[in-house]
Amino acid sequence: MDWIDWFDAHDYEIARQVLQRGVGALAFVAFWSTLNQFRPLLGEHGLLPVPVLLQLSSRLRGPTVFRWGYTDQRLVAVAIAGLVLAASVILGLPQLGPPWLPMLVFLVLWILYLSIVNVGQTFYGFGWEMLLCEALFTVAFLGSINEPPPIMIIVAVWWLVFRLEFGAGMIKIRGGSEWRDLTALMYHHETQPMPNPVSRQAHLLPKWFHKGEVLGNHFAQLIVPFLLFVPGPVGSSAAAIVILTQLWLIVTGNFAWLNWITVVLAASAVTDSAWHWLIPAIPTDLGTDAASTPLWWFVIVAAVAVLLLALSWRPVQNLFSRRQLMNASFNRWMLVNAYGAFGTVTKRRIEIVVEGTLAESPDADAEWCEYEFKGKPGDLRRMPPQWAPYHLRLDWLMWFLPLGRIWEPWFEMFLLRLLEADAATLKLIRIDPFDGRQPRWVRARAYHYRFSTHAEYRETGERWVRTLQGEVIPPAGLR
C-alpha cells in the first residue's frame, strides 16, 4: 500500500542500527552488572534481601518475574538470559529476520530488566535504570533490515531524548542558584559521585571555562532539544550538539550508562545523508532496498505510537510544573518517564571512610585500617578509575550517605557483613585490609575531600587532600 510509504524513514537506517545495537550493548552491561552485584546486595543473603521485600510488600513497584518467588539461581538465570539476548542484538542476528523477531527479543529484555529494577530497591533507584527500560521497549518496534525504519518510532526516540535533556535543563534552572550564576561546574567535577581519571584536570581549569561549560549546558539542554524534531540537517546538527556535550561528560566523569545511552538515543536524529557528508564512504541509499512495510507491522507500530502519545500527558505536565519531578515514572511499566539530574550541585565532598581493627579493644592504642572501594575516592594517591558505563552500585550509594541519614538499613547490614568477613560482600570492594579475617571492630568516619592543586601534587604526589570531619559511627562489634 503506497500510503504506508509516507511512514517509512528511509534516511534513518544507520540511526536504526545504532539504536538497536547501542541499546543492546548497554543492556548487556546492565545485565553483567546485575550478575556480578545483585546477589551480595539484594540476594537471599544480601544487604537488602529480595525475599524479605516480597514478604513485606503487598504491592511491588511494578511487574516482576520474581513476584512468584525469588532465589539466587533464578536471578542468575534471568541475568544470563539477558546477556545472551543482548549479545544477539549486538551481533545483529534478530534484525535479519522478520520485524516481529527483534521486537520479541527487545520486549523480553525489557521484561527481564524491569523485573530486576522493580525488586532492586535503593540499589536500582537511579534514573538510568528506568531510562534503559523505556529505551528497550521503544526500540523494540524499529523492525528488521527487511523493511524501512518506521518514522513514528524514530520520532518517539526523539521525544525520549527531548524529555531526557530538556527535563534535566529545567531541573537545573529551577534548582540551585549555582546554575543561574554559572558557578555550578566550579564544584561539579570535584564533588560528583564518582570522579574519573580526567575529573581532577577538568576541575583545575580556569573559572571562565567552567562558566562556559554551564552556558553550553543550558544551550544544549534548553534550546537544542526542540531542534531534534526538524528532520534533515537541522535535526542532525542538534543531535551532534547533544552527542558532543555527552561525550564531554563521559570524558570527565563516571555516570554509569546515562551519558552513553543518551549518545545512542541522540544518534536517532542523524540522517544517513549526514553520515555520508561526514564520511563519504558511507552510501546514501542504505535504506532504499528494503521492502515496503507490511500492513500488519504498520498496525502494530501505529498502536504503540498511540500508546506512547497517550502516556505522554503527565510527563508534559511535569516538564512545565513548578514542582517538577526528577527521574519519576507515572506508570508501573516505566514507559514515558520524567528525567533530570543535578538540580543542585554539592559544594563540598564528604566521604564516609570505613575502617576496621583486629584489636581486642577499640581504644586509643588500636590500629585501624581502611577498606578501599573500587570506584569512590579513598587512597589519596590513587587516580580515580574509569568504570562507566559499568555501574558500581555500592560505591554510588556510599556517596549519598553524607547527604542524608547515615544509618541506612543497607549500610548497617554492610558493616555487619564486614564484621563477619562475608566473602560475597568483600568482593564488592577493592581492598580488604584483613585478607579475609574477621575484624573485631568497625567504624565510619567522615572526611572532607578536595582535589590537590598542581603545586600540591608536585610536592606530595597526592591527587586528593582530605580533612577529618569526625566520627559518624562509633566502633561496633558483633557483640
C-alpha positions as CSV (number, residue, x, y, z in Angstrom):
1,M,0.0,0.0,0.0
2,D,1.6,3.2,-1.2
3,W,0.2,5.4,1.6
4,I,2.2,3.4,4.1
5,D,5.4,4.6,2.5
6,W,4.7,8.0,4.0
7,F,5.5,6.5,7.4
8,D,8.8,4.9,6.3
9,A,12.1,6.7,7.4
10,H,14.3,5.6,4.5
11,D,17.1,8.1,5.5
12,Y,17.5,6.7,9.1
13,E,18.8,3.2,8.5
14,I,22.1,3.9,10.3
15,A,20.1,5.5,13.1
16,R,18.2,2.2,13.5
17,Q,21.4,0.2,13.5
18,V,22.9,2.5,16.2
19,L,19.8,2.4,18.3
20,Q,19.3,-1.4,18.2
21,R,22.9,-2.4,18.7
22,G,23.7,0.5,21.1
23,V,20.8,-0.1,23.4
24,G,21.5,-3.8,23.2
25,A,25.2,-3.2,24.2
26,L,24.1,-1.1,27.2
27,A,21.6,-3.8,28.2
28,F,24.5,-6.2,28.1
29,V,26.4,-4.0,30.5
30,A,23.4,-3.7,32.8
31,F,22.8,-7.4,33.0
32,W,26.5,-8.0,33.5
33,S,26.5,-5.6,36.4
34,T,23.5,-7.4,37.8
35,L,25.1,-10.8,37.5
36,N,28.1,-9.5,39.5
37,Q,26.5,-7.4,42.2
38,F,22.8,-8.3,42.7
39,R,23.3,-11.3,44.9
40,P,25.6,-9.7,47.6
41,L,23.5,-6.6,47.5
42,L,19.9,-7.9,47.2
43,G,20.1,-11.7,47.0
44,E,19.0,-14.3,49.6
45,H,21.8,-13.2,52.0
46,G,22.2,-9.7,50.6
47,L,22.2,-6.3,52.3
48,L,18.5,-5.8,51.4
49,P,17.2,-9.3,50.6
50,V,14.6,-9.5,48.0
51,P,12.8,-12.4,49.7
52,V,12.1,-10.1,52.7
53,L,10.8,-7.4,50.3
54,L,8.4,-9.9,48.7
55,Q,7.1,-11.0,52.2
56,L,6.6,-7.4,53.5
57,S,5.4,-5.6,50.4
58,S,1.7,-6.0,49.5
59,R,2.3,-4.1,46.2
60,L,5.6,-4.0,44.4
61,R,6.9,-1.0,42.4
62,G,5.8,-2.8,39.2
63,P,5.6,-6.1,37.5
64,T,8.4,-8.6,38.0
65,V,9.0,-12.3,37.2
66,F,10.2,-12.6,40.9
67,R,6.7,-12.0,42.2
68,W,6.1,-15.7,42.5
69,G,9.3,-16.2,44.4
70,Y,13.0,-15.2,44.4
71,T,16.1,-17.4,44.5
72,D,19.6,-16.5,43.6
73,Q,19.5,-19.2,41.0
74,R,16.5,-17.6,39.3
75,L,18.4,-14.3,39.3
76,V,21.4,-15.8,37.6
77,A,19.1,-17.4,35.0
78,V,17.4,-14.0,34.3
79,A,20.8,-12.2,34.1
80,I,22.3,-14.9,31.8
81,A,19.2,-14.9,29.6
82,G,19.5,-11.1,29.3
83,L,23.2,-11.3,28.4
84,V,22.5,-13.9,25.7
85,L,19.7,-11.9,24.1
86,A,21.6,-8.6,24.3
87,A,24.6,-10.2,22.7
88,S,22.4,-11.5,19.8
89,V,21.1,-7.9,19.2
90,I,24.7,-6.5,19.2
91,L,25.6,-9.1,16.6
92,G,22.5,-8.1,14.6
93,L,21.0,-11.6,14.5
94,P,17.4,-10.9,15.3
95,Q,17.4,-8.0,12.9
96,L,18.0,-10.4,10.0
97,G,14.6,-12.0,10.4
98,P,11.0,-10.6,10.2
99,P,10.2,-7.5,12.2
100,W,8.4,-9.5,15.0
101,L,11.7,-11.2,15.9
102,P,13.8,-8.2,17.1
103,M,10.5,-6.9,18.6
104,L,10.2,-10.1,20.7
105,V,13.9,-10.1,21.7
106,F,13.7,-6.5,22.9
107,L,10.4,-6.9,24.7
108,V,11.8,-9.9,26.6
109,L,14.9,-7.9,27.5
110,W,12.6,-5.1,28.7
111,I,10.5,-7.5,30.9
112,L,13.6,-9.1,32.3
113,Y,15.3,-5.9,33.3
114,L,12.1,-4.3,34.5
115,S,11.7,-7.4,36.8
116,I,15.2,-6.7,38.2
117,V,14.6,-3.0,38.7
118,N,11.2,-3.5,40.4
119,V,12.8,-5.5,43.2
120,G,16.2,-3.7,43.2
121,Q,15.1,-1.2,45.9
122,T,17.5,1.7,46.5
123,F,20.3,-0.1,44.6
124,Y,18.3,0.2,41.5
125,G,16.7,3.6,42.2
126,F,18.7,5.5,39.6
127,G,17.2,7.4,36.7
128,W,19.2,5.5,34.1
129,E,17.5,2.2,35.2
130,M,14.1,3.4,34.0
131,L,15.7,5.1,31.0
132,L,17.1,1.7,29.9
133,C,13.7,0.1,30.4
134,E,12.0,2.8,28.3
135,A,14.6,2.6,25.6
136,L,14.4,-1.2,25.4
137,F,10.6,-1.0,24.9
138,T,10.8,1.8,22.3
139,V,13.5,0.4,20.1
140,A,11.6,-3.0,20.1
141,F,9.4,-1.6,17.3
142,L,12.2,-0.4,14.9
143,G,11.8,-3.5,12.9
144,S,14.4,-5.5,10.9
145,I,16.6,-4.8,7.9
146,N,13.9,-6.2,5.7
147,E,11.7,-3.1,5.9
148,P,12.4,0.6,6.4
149,P,12.6,2.1,9.9
150,P,9.1,3.4,11.0
151,I,9.2,7.2,11.3
152,M,6.7,7.0,14.3
153,I,9.2,5.1,16.4
154,I,12.1,7.3,15.3
155,V,10.1,10.4,16.4
156,A,9.3,8.5,19.7
157,V,13.0,8.2,20.4
158,W,13.4,12.0,19.7
159,W,10.7,12.6,22.2
160,L,12.6,10.4,24.7
161,V,15.8,12.5,24.2
162,F,13.8,15.7,24.5
163,R,12.4,14.7,27.9
164,L,15.8,13.5,29.0
165,E,17.7,16.7,28.0
166,F,15.0,19.4,28.4
167,G,13.9,17.8,31.7
168,A,17.4,18.0,33.0
169,G,17.8,21.6,31.9
170,M,14.6,22.7,33.6
171,I,15.6,20.9,36.8
172,K,18.8,22.9,36.8
173,I,17.1,26.3,36.1
174,R,14.6,25.6,38.9
175,G,17.3,24.2,41.2
176,G,20.3,25.7,42.9
177,S,21.4,29.3,42.2
178,E,24.8,27.9,41.1
179,W,23.2,27.0,37.7
180,R,21.9,30.6,37.3
181,D,25.1,32.4,38.4
182,L,27.1,30.0,36.2
183,T,29.3,28.6,39.0
184,A,27.9,25.0,39.1
185,L,30.8,23.5,37.2
186,M,33.4,25.0,39.5
187,Y,32.3,22.4,42.0
188,H,30.8,19.5,40.0
189,H,33.9,17.9,38.7
190,E,35.3,17.6,42.2
191,T,32.1,16.7,44.1
192,Q,30.4,14.4,41.5
193,P,29.6,10.9,42.9
194,M,32.4,9.1,41.2
195,P,35.2,11.1,39.5
196,N,37.3,9.5,36.7
197,P,40.9,10.0,35.6
198,V,40.2,13.3,33.9
199,S,38.0,14.9,36.6
200,R,40.8,16.5,38.5
201,Q,42.3,18.1,35.4
202,A,38.8,19.4,34.5
203,H,38.2,20.8,38.0
204,L,41.5,22.7,37.8
205,L,40.6,24.5,34.5
206,P,40.0,28.3,34.8
207,K,36.8,29.7,36.1
208,W,35.9,31.3,32.8
209,F,36.0,27.8,31.3
210,H,33.6,26.4,33.9
211,K,31.2,29.3,33.3
212,G,31.4,28.5,29.6
213,E,30.5,24.9,30.4
214,V,27.4,25.9,32.2
215,L,26.3,28.2,29.3
216,G,27.0,25.4,26.9
217,N,25.0,23.0,29.1
218,H,22.0,25.4,29.2
219,F,22.1,25.8,25.4
220,A,22.3,22.0,24.8
221,Q,19.5,21.2,27.2
222,L,17.1,24.1,26.9
223,I,17.2,25.1,23.3
224,V,18.8,22.3,21.2
225,P,16.2,19.6,22.1
226,F,13.5,21.4,20.2
227,L,15.5,21.2,17.1
228,L,15.7,17.4,17.1
229,F,12.2,17.4,15.6
230,V,13.3,19.2,12.5
231,P,14.2,16.5,10.0
232,G,17.3,16.8,7.9
233,P,20.4,18.9,8.6
234,V,18.9,20.8,11.5
235,G,17.9,17.7,13.4
236,S,21.3,16.1,12.6
237,S,23.1,19.2,13.9
238,A,21.1,19.3,17.0
239,A,21.9,15.6,17.6
240,A,25.6,16.3,17.1
241,I,25.5,19.0,19.8
242,V,23.8,16.7,22.3
243,I,26.3,14.0,21.5
244,L,29.3,16.3,21.9
245,T,28.1,17.5,25.3
246,Q,27.5,14.0,26.4
247,L,31.0,12.9,25.3
248,W,32.5,15.7,27.5
249,L,30.6,14.2,30.4
250,I,31.8,10.8,29.5
251,V,35.4,12.0,29.4
252,T,35.2,13.8,32.8
253,G,33.0,11.5,34.9
254,N,31.5,8.1,35.8
255,F,27.7,8.2,35.4
256,A,27.1,4.5,34.7
257,W,25.5,4.3,31.2
258,L,23.5,7.6,31.5
259,N,25.7,9.6,29.1
260,W,26.4,6.6,26.9
261,I,22.7,5.8,26.3
262,T,22.0,9.5,25.7
263,V,24.6,9.4,22.9
264,V,23.0,6.3,21.4
265,L,19.5,7.8,21.6
266,A,20.5,11.2,20.2
267,A,22.0,9.4,17.2
268,S,18.5,8.7,16.1
269,A,18.2,12.2,14.7
270,V,21.3,11.9,12.5
271,T,20.3,11.0,8.9
272,D,22.1,8.7,6.5
273,S,22.8,11.8,4.4
274,A,24.5,13.5,7.3
275,W,26.6,10.4,7.9
276,H,27.6,10.4,4.2
277,W,28.5,14.1,4.4
278,L,30.7,13.3,7.4
279,I,32.1,10.0,6.0
280,P,31.8,10.0,2.2
281,A,32.5,6.2,2.1
282,I,29.1,5.6,3.7
283,P,26.5,5.2,0.9
284,T,23.3,7.4,1.0
285,D,21.0,4.6,-0.2
286,L,21.3,2.2,2.7
287,G,17.5,2.1,3.4
288,T,16.2,2.1,-0.2
289,D,16.5,-1.6,-0.9
290,A,14.2,-2.6,1.9
291,A,10.7,-3.9,1.0
292,S,7.6,-2.0,1.7
293,T,6.2,-2.1,5.3
294,P,3.6,-4.9,5.6
295,L,0.2,-3.7,6.8
296,W,0.2,-5.9,9.9
297,W,3.5,-4.4,11.1
298,F,2.3,-0.8,10.4
299,V,-0.8,-1.5,12.6
300,I,1.4,-2.7,15.5
301,V,3.7,0.3,15.2
302,A,0.8,2.7,15.0
303,A,-0.8,1.2,18.1
304,V,2.5,1.6,20.0
305,A,2.9,5.2,18.9
306,V,-0.7,6.0,20.1
307,L,0.1,4.3,23.4
308,L,3.3,6.3,23.9
309,L,1.4,9.5,22.9
310,A,-1.3,8.8,25.4
311,L,1.2,8.2,28.2
312,S,2.9,11.5,27.4
313,W,0.3,13.7,29.0
314,R,1.6,13.6,32.6
315,P,5.3,13.9,31.6
316,V,4.4,17.0,29.6
317,Q,2.6,18.5,32.6
318,N,5.6,17.6,34.8
319,L,8.1,19.4,32.5
320,F,6.2,22.7,33.0
321,S,5.3,22.2,36.6
322,R,6.8,24.4,39.3
323,R,7.2,21.2,41.3
324,Q,8.9,19.3,38.6
325,L,9.6,15.7,39.5
326,M,13.0,14.2,38.7
327,N,13.5,10.6,37.5
328,A,9.9,9.7,38.0
329,S,7.7,7.1,36.4
330,F,4.0,7.7,36.0
331,N,3.1,4.0,35.4
332,R,4.2,0.6,36.6
333,W,5.8,-0.3,33.3
334,M,8.3,2.6,33.3
335,L,7.3,4.0,29.9
336,V,7.4,7.7,29.0
337,N,9.1,8.7,32.2
338,A,10.3,12.1,33.6
339,Y,14.1,12.6,33.8
340,G,16.6,15.0,35.2
341,A,19.7,15.2,37.4
342,F,21.8,17.5,39.5
343,G,19.3,20.2,40.2
344,T,21.7,21.3,42.8
345,V,25.5,20.8,43.0
346,T,27.2,19.7,46.2
347,K,29.8,22.3,47.2
348,R,31.9,20.1,49.4
349,R,32.8,16.5,49.0
350,I,32.3,14.5,52.2
351,E,33.4,10.8,52.0
352,I,32.5,8.1,54.5
353,V,35.6,6.1,55.2
354,V,35.0,2.7,56.8
355,E,37.7,1.3,59.0
356,G,38.3,-1.9,60.9
357,T,40.7,-3.2,63.6
358,L,41.8,-6.6,64.9
359,A,42.4,-5.1,68.4
360,E,40.5,-6.6,71.4
361,S,39.5,-3.1,72.4
362,P,38.8,-0.1,70.2
363,D,40.8,2.3,72.4
364,A,43.5,4.8,71.5
365,D,46.1,2.1,71.0
366,A,44.0,0.2,68.4
367,E,45.4,0.1,64.8
368,W,42.7,1.0,62.4
369,C,42.9,0.0,58.7
370,E,40.7,1.4,55.9
371,Y,38.6,-0.6,53.5
372,E,39.2,0.6,49.9
373,F,36.3,0.8,47.5
374,K,36.6,0.1,43.7
375,G,35.4,3.5,42.5
376,K,34.9,6.0,45.2
377,P,37.8,8.1,46.5
378,G,39.9,6.7,49.3
379,D,43.6,6.4,48.8
380,L,44.9,10.0,48.3
381,R,47.5,8.9,45.7
382,R,45.2,6.7,43.6
383,M,44.0,8.1,40.3
384,P,40.2,7.9,40.1
385,P,39.4,5.0,37.8
386,Q,37.2,4.8,34.8
387,W,34.2,2.5,35.4
388,A,31.4,3.8,33.3
389,P,29.3,2.5,31.6
390,Y,29.6,-0.2,34.2
391,H,27.6,0.7,37.3
392,L,29.2,0.3,40.8
393,R,26.1,0.4,42.9
394,L,27.6,0.2,46.4
395,D,30.1,3.0,45.6
396,W,27.3,5.2,44.3
397,L,25.2,4.8,47.4
398,M,28.2,5.5,49.6
399,W,28.3,9.0,48.0
400,F,24.7,9.6,49.1
401,L,25.3,8.7,52.8
402,P,26.6,12.1,53.9
403,L,23.7,13.8,52.1
404,G,21.0,12.0,54.2
405,R,20.7,9.5,57.1
406,I,24.0,7.8,57.9
407,W,22.1,4.8,59.5
408,E,20.6,3.5,56.3
409,P,19.4,-0.1,56.7
410,W,21.7,-1.4,53.9
411,F,24.7,0.4,55.4
412,E,24.1,-1.1,58.9
413,M,24.0,-4.6,57.2
414,F,27.1,-3.8,55.2
415,L,29.0,-3.1,58.4
416,L,27.7,-6.4,59.8
417,R,28.9,-8.2,56.7
418,L,32.4,-6.7,57.2
419,L,32.5,-7.9,60.8
420,E,31.6,-11.4,59.5
421,A,34.2,-11.1,56.7
422,D,31.5,-12.2,54.3
423,A,33.2,-13.3,51.1
424,A,30.5,-12.2,48.7
425,T,30.4,-8.7,50.3
426,L,34.2,-8.4,50.3
427,K,34.2,-9.0,46.5
428,L,32.3,-5.7,46.1
429,I,35.2,-3.7,47.5
430,R,38.8,-3.2,46.2
431,I,40.9,-3.9,49.2
432,D,40.1,-5.9,52.3
433,P,42.9,-4.8,54.7
434,F,42.5,-8.1,56.7
435,D,42.7,-10.5,53.8
436,G,39.5,-12.4,54.8
437,R,40.0,-12.4,58.5
438,Q,37.2,-11.0,60.7
439,P,37.9,-7.6,62.3
440,R,36.9,-7.2,66.0
441,W,35.5,-3.7,65.4
442,V,34.5,-1.4,62.5
443,R,33.7,2.3,62.5
444,A,32.9,5.0,60.0
445,R,34.5,8.4,59.8
446,A,33.7,11.5,57.7
447,Y,36.4,13.3,55.7
448,H,36.3,16.4,53.6
449,Y,38.0,15.5,50.2
450,R,39.2,18.0,47.7
451,F,41.4,17.7,44.6
452,S,45.0,18.8,45.2
453,T,46.3,21.8,43.3
454,H,49.1,21.4,40.7
455,A,51.6,22.6,43.3
456,E,50.4,20.2,46.0
457,Y,50.5,17.3,43.6
458,R,54.1,18.1,42.6
459,E,55.1,18.2,46.2
460,T,53.3,15.2,47.6
461,G,52.2,13.1,44.7
462,E,48.7,13.0,46.2
463,R,45.7,13.7,44.0
464,W,43.4,14.3,47.0
465,V,43.7,16.4,50.1
466,R,41.5,15.3,53.0
467,T,40.5,16.7,56.4
468,L,38.9,14.6,59.1
469,Q,35.4,15.9,60.0
470,G,34.6,13.5,62.7
471,E,33.4,10.0,63.6
472,V,29.9,9.3,62.3
473,I,29.5,5.7,63.5
474,P,31.5,4.8,66.6
475,P,33.3,1.4,66.9
476,A,30.8,-1.5,66.6
477,G,31.5,-5.2,67.1
478,L,29.5,-8.4,66.6
479,R,28.6,-8.5,70.3
